Amino acid sequence: MIAQIRIEKLIFPNEEKPALKNIDFEINKGDFIVITGGVASGKSILLHSITGAIPHYYNAELTGRVTIMGKDIKDMPLNKMSNYVGYMMQEPQNQLVSLNVYEDVAFGLGNLEIPLKEIEQKVKNTLEFVGLKGYENRQTSCLSGGQAQRVVLAGVLALNAPILILDQPTAELDPQGRRELYMRLGQLNKLQNLTIVLVMDRIEEVITYANRVFYMKDGEIAKQYSPKEYYEEKNRHFKERLKHNLPLNAGSSKPKEVIAKVSNTSYQYKNNLGGCEDINMEINKGDFLSVIGLNGSGKSTLAKMLIGLLKPLSGEIKLFGQVLNKKNLAKIRSRTGFLFQNPDYQIFANTLEEEVGFSLKLKGEQKEVMDKKVDECLKFVGLKGYKQIHPQRLSRGQRQLLALASILVSDPEFIIADEPTSGLDENQSYIIMDKLSDLSRKGKTVLIITHDLTMAKNYSNRLVALHNHHIKLDILTRDLDEHLDTLKEIGLNFKNVISFEEV
């Protein structure tokens, strides 16, 4: 045994309900423990308690005892925890500390006063391990979400701590990236006997490497499984749900009206980093379009050009029949809604009620109407009971739901969502996708950037696959089977993706 976690209860200031309760388990050397559960079930808080972030950084009253290598974490300074635990937080942007990749991965090693040559070798080895060989001079501000996640993981791995604690380590990775990373973590676990504790909302791809699975609910470990037991139960629930709520591929059946047209459009970031090249596509009213591709293929760049956050270096973009420019940008944006990959980029108010109602307030909406719309949207995303609290007290998944509510409240005609299910558990993901599907059937146009091939296959009427900054395929979802080999060549393997109609 290398760690023991016994938490009778953990309560934050001004809170009556415990954030954690009745937690009692041991971590043995060589364990690969996967922790899952619903939104705000206490997964990340449990990790904070193991790493010492609670109580040394986050103020909370912990009744119980947490020990690492026989030492009570209450007695260990937080800056000494890196000798025992390597910790990767849920949001990589919060852990990037330097301007370029090399400096970021080397930061912790430098603080340990490791010789320069050894640092150089460790940085090289860990970047290669996470699939970022040759990225040493890349600016961290130019990384995609998945690339940023890999850089943070490289910095954690470089410290060689005996326990690796990871919070949603693949949330922003593409399917190929997830498979590769899990395989490498499995190798570390088996070959080097590295102990791993990992939190993920969806764990089907990682339980192959795990030896224990914890399911959390309402702040406690509701059930412990073997990987086989968890998979069998999850599969039963999945099939049962689909019997009662089979989505059909969305997309209006009405005559097609083009609402967006991208013509010969390209964008390149500084230092000649690729964005998008020679993009040509049309988006029809009522489409439910999924844009798929590996990390760094240009998906988010395309979405940001469509909303006017990035100005194309060549070509043009038309929305609602108008060429997108500074003069009409505000008017066109009033008809669109954009959900960022990281919800914190668009959350700024002091309460959920203020956040969702902000756009209506700008329009001069009457208070009674505004209150009704805000309540309806918060109810839909399951956050009505949190109306008066500060958004930063929500979990990452809940903030994602809040950002979606703040978009839907304005009833946009064209909705662009960059990874709308990122950070959500399976049930919440289906809720969001069902809602977006309903909007599409009612004539709204939906474009999502997604790494979730199951959602893309079963909810979209069109798939656009990007590869190396170009459009590789633009197909109707019903024709997917004809293009499986091409998609596999660019790292998108649909062959094992479950079709809802086949269940």
N, C-alpha and C positions, 0 to 999 in steps of 0.2 A: 504493500500500500504506500502510495506517495502523497495522497491528499485525502482529507476527510472533511466532508461538508455536512454540518449539522446546524440547521437554521430553524429554530422554533417559529420565529416570525421576524420580519423585517418591515419597518414602518418608516415612511418618509415624513418630514415635518409637516404639520397641518393636515395630515391624512389620518383617517380613522381605520380604513381598511388596509390590512397588510399587503405589501407588494409581493412578498414571499411568505410561505408558511409550510410547516411540516416537511421540510427538506432534510433528507437523511440518506446519504450514500457515500461510498468510498471510490476513489480513483486508484486503480492499480497500474503499475508500470507496464507499458505496452498496450493499455486500453485504447480503443478507438470508439469513443462515445458520441453518438449523434443525438442532439436535443431538438425536438420539434414541438409544434403546438400552434394555437391560433394567435391572432394579433393581440398584443398586450397580455399575453399569458404569463409573462415573467422570464422569458428566455434570456434576454440581454441583461436583465437585472441579476439573474443568477450568475452569469459570467462576470459581471462587475464585482460580485461578492467573492468569487474565486480569485480574481486577480488582485484584490485589495483596493480597487477603485472605490468600493464601498468597504469601510467607512472613511478612507483617507482622502478621497476627492469628493465623492458625492455624500452629502450629509444624510445619514439615515441611522435609525436605532436598530441594531442587529442583536437579537436575543439568540444566543447559541455560540458556536465556535467553528471557525474554518482554519484548518491547518494545512500547510504545504511543507513537505519534507520534515514533518514533525514540529514545525514552527507555527505559532499562532500569527495569522496575518495582521492582527491588531497591533502586534509588537514589532512588525517589520516595516521600516520606512518604504514608501511607495517606490522610490528610486532604486531600491535594492531588489524589487520583485523581478526585474529582467534577468536576474541570475537563476530564477526558477521557472518563470512563465514568459512565453512569447505570446503577445496578445494582438490580434487584428480586430479593429473595431468594425462596426456595421457599415459605416460610411467612409470610404477611403480618403475623401477630401479632407476629413478631419485629422488624418494621420500623415498627410504629405507635408513635409517641413522645409524642403529645399526647392531651388529653382530648376535643377535638372535631375535626371534619374540617378546618375552615379552618386551625386552628393546626398540624395535622399536615402538610398540604400546604405551608404557608408556612414550616415549620421550616427547611428547607435554604436557602431564599431569604433568610431572616432572618440566617442565619449568614454569608451572602455580603454582608451590609450593603446589600442592594438597597433603594431607596426604597419607602416604605409603599404609595404609590399604584400603583407598578409591581407590587408583591407582590400587592395586591388584584386587579389585572387578570389576572395570571398564574394565580392560584388559581382565579378565575372561569373562565378559558378552559380550563384543564386539567381541571377538574371537569366542565365541559360536554363536553369531548372524550371522557372516559371514561364518560359517561352518568350522572353524578351531579349534574346541575344542581339547585341548591336544597338541597344537603346540607350547606352550610357549617356550620350550627349543630348538626348531628347528633352525638351522643356516639359516639366510636369504640367504646366498650364495647357499644353496641347494634347494631352493624353485623353483617350476615350475613357468612359467609365470603367470598362473592363480592363484596360491597360493600367489605369490608376490602381485598381484593385490588385493587380499582379505586382506592381512596384511596391506597394505597402507590404504585401506578403513576403516579397524578397527581403525587405528590410527586417522583418520579423524573423525569418528563417536564418538570416546571416548571424544572428546572435546565438544560435545553437542552444537555446533554453531546453531543458528536459521535458517540459510540458508545453504543448502548443494549443492555444485557445483561440478559436476562430469564430467570429460572428458574421454569418451570411457571406462566406468567402467567395462564393460564385454568383452572387445575386446579379451582377452586371456582366457576367461572361456569356459568350455565345455557347451553343451546345457542344461544339468541338472543344472549346476552352474548358468547359466544365468537366468533360470526360477526361481530358488530359491532366487537369489539376487534381482531380480525385485519384486518378491512377498514380500520380506522383506522390500524393500524400499517403496513399496505401503502401507504396514502396518504402517511404520513410518509416512508416509504422512497422512494417514487417521486417525490413532489413536492418534498421537501426534501432528498433524497439522504441521509437519515439511515441510518447503518449499524446493523444490528440482528443480534445473536446471541441465539438463543432456544432454550431447552431445553424439550422436551415429550416425554412418553411416547407420546402419540398425536398424530399430526401431519397426519392426512388433511385437516383443515380449514384448516391454515395453509400447506401446501406450495404452494398456489396462488400465494402471494405470495413464496415463497422462490426463490433462484437456486442454492442449494447445500444438500445434505443430508448430514450426517455420521451414520453409525451406529456407536455405541461398544459395545465388548464387552471385559470384563476389563481396563479401564483404558487401552485404546487405540482409535484410530479404525480400526475393522475395514474400513470401506468408505465411499467417498464416491460420492454419486449426484447426478444431476440430478433435479429433482422428478418428471419423467415416469418415469425409470428406477425410482425408489423406489416410486412408486405401482403400477407394473406388477408389481414383485416382491412387494410386500405383498399385492396382490390374489390372486396365485397361491398364496401361503402360506395366506391366509385361506380360500380355496376348498378347498385340500387338507385343512386341519384339519377343516373341517365335514363332509367326506366320511366321516371316521372317528369323529366325535363330535358328532352332531346333538343338541342339547338339545331336549326337548319342553317346552312351557310347563308349569311346575311347578304343584303344587297337588294335594292328596290327593283321590282320587275317592270316598272314604268319605262317609257321611252327614255333613252339616254340623253342627258343634258350635261355637257362638259362644264364643270365649275372651276377646274384648275388645269392649266396646260403649261408644261415645262419644255422649253425648246432650246436645244443645244447649250444647255446650261452647265457651267463649270465653276468650281470654287477651290482655291488652294490656300492653305494656311501659311503662316510665316515659315521661313527656313525650308521652303519647297515641300512642306508636308502635304500629302494628298488629302483632298476633301471629297469632291465629286468631279467627274469628268464626262462631258458630252452626254448629259442626262436629257432624254426625251421621253415624255410620258403624258398621258391625259388621265384625269380623275373625273369620273362621272358622278352626277348627283345620285345619292343613295348607295354609292359603293361602300363596301366594308373592305378596305384594302390593308393587307399586312405587308410591311416592308421588312424583309429578313436578310440576314447576312452575318458574317463573322464580325467580331470587334474590329473597328477601324476601317470597315468597308465603305463608310460614307453615309450610313443610315441617318444618324442624328444631324449631319451636315445638311442633307436633303430636307429634313423636317424644318430646320431653322431657316433655310432659304425660303421655304413655302410660307412661313409666317413673317418674313422680313427681318429676322434677327441677324441674318447674314446676307450681304449683297453679292449676287453673282459677279464673277470677274468677266464672264462672257455669257451670251445668250439672254433669254428673258423668261419671266414667269408671269402668267396671267391668272388672276383669281376673279371669279365672277365677271369675266369678260373684260377686265381692266389689267393693263400692264402694271405690275406692282412697282410703286415708286414712293418717294417721300410725301408727295402731295396727297395720295389717296391711302396711304398706309394705315392711318388711324381709322378711316371709314371701313376698310376691308377687315381690319382686326376686330372691329365691333361685330362682325359676322362670323368670326372664327374663335375657337377655343384651343389653347395649347397647354398640354400637360408636360412639364419638364421631367427628365429622367430622375432628377433629384428634387423632391418636393420642396426642399428648403430654399431653392432658388426663387420660389414665388409665394412664399408664406411670410407675412410681415406684421400682421395685426396682433392685438393683445388677447383677443378671444376668438373662438371659432365662429361665433355669431358675427363679429365684425369682419372676419376674413371672408366669409361666404357672401356677406351683404355688401362688400366694398364696391363692386362694380355697379350694383343696383343704386347705391347711394350716389355715385358719380353721375348716373343718368337721371337723378332727381325722382326716383320711384317713391310713391307714397309709402309711408311707414307700414300701414296695415298689409299692403301687397308685398312689400319687402319682407316683412316678418314671416308671412305665409310661405313665400318661396324659399327663404332660408331654412325654415323648419322642414319643408318637404325634402330639400336636398340633403340636409343633415340626417334626416330619418332614413333616406335611401341608402346612404353610405354607412349607416349604423352608428352615427356619432351624435345623435340628437341629445342624449343625456350628458354630453360634454360641452354643451353650448357656451357656457360661461368660463371655461378654463383656458389657460394659455396654450397655444398650439405646440410649444416646445415641451410640454409635459406629455405629449402623445408619443407613442412608439413610431418608428419609421413607417410601418405599414399604415398606421392611422393617419399620419401626416400625408401619405399618398392619397388616402381616401378623402381627406380634407381638401387637398388641391383639386381633386376631381370635382368635388361638390362646388368649389368656387368657380369652376368653369361652366358646369351644367346649369348653374343658377341663371345665367344670361341667355339660355336657350340658343346656343350657336348653331349655325347652319353647317359648318365644317369643323369637325373636331380632329385635332392632331394630338396623339398621345404617344410620348416616348417612353416605352416600357411601362404601361399602365398597371401591370400586375407585379412590378418589382417590389419586393419587401412584403408581399401579401401572402397569407396562407391560401391553401387551395380553395376553400369555401369562399373567401372574400374575392379571390380572383374570378371565380365563376359569377359572383354577383355583379362585378364590374363588367365582365364580358357580356353577360346577359343584358345588362342595361344598354351598353353600346350597341349590341345587336338589335335591340328594340328600336333604338333611335334610328339606326340604318334602315330598318323596315318601314319606318314612318317618313322616310325621305331625307333624313339627315345623312351627311357624308362623313365617314369615319376612316381615318388613316392611323394605323398604329405601327410603331417600331417595336418589334418583339423578338426575343430569343426563344419564346415558348412555342415550339413547333406544334404542339397539340392544340393550343388555342388558335394559332394561325390556320391550321388545317380545318378545324371544325367550325370556326366562326366567320371566316373571310369568304368573300366571293371572288377575290383576286389576290394573287401573291406577286410581289415584285422582289426579286432576289438581287442584291448588290454583291459584287465581287471586285476587289481591287479598284474601288471607286467608280465602277461602271455598272450599268444595269445588265445583268447576265440573263435574266428571264423576267418576263411580264406575262403571266398566264392566268387563266380562270382556274379557280381551285378545283373545279370538277374535272379538269384535265391534268391534275397533279400526277397521276400514275404514269403518264407518258413522259414525264421529265425527271423521274426519281434518280436516274443515273447521273444526269447533269448536275442536279442539286447535291448529290453525294460528293461529286468531284470538287465542289467548292465548300465542303465541310458541313453541309446541311443534310443529315440523314433522316429522311421521313419514313424509311422502310419499317421501322419498329414503332412508329407513332400510332397510337390507338385512334381509330375512327369511331366517333360516337354512334354512327349508324350501324357499325358492326357489332356493337356490344349487345 
